[in-house]
Amino acid sequence: MFLVRKTFETKPTASELWNVLLVAMQRPESREPHRPKRLMVAANEGWEALKGQLEEIGIVLVKTKDLDYPDGYPEWINDARQESERRLNG
């Protein structure tokens, strides 16, 4: 289950990733707000910097090369990229 979807133009900082997680817990795309027990993330996205903080609050970090994307994700990512290009080009 995806709690939030977010794209970045550049590699996100640990602070940016933490903020994404906070949004996911407070305003998830599905279900009620909650703290996940497990966080599955792309292996190359920099989440390792937050591993200690996540463990302190009871979240297990699971890095994977293959995330199963939800229905509609290709369309969503395409829309997000187009919106980003519109903002960059004025």
Secondary structure, 3 states (H helix, E strand, C coil): CCCCCCCCCCCCCHHHHHHHHHHHHHCCCCCCCCCCCEEEEECCCCHHHHHHHHHHCCCEEEEECCCCCCCCHHHHHHHHHHHHHHHHHC
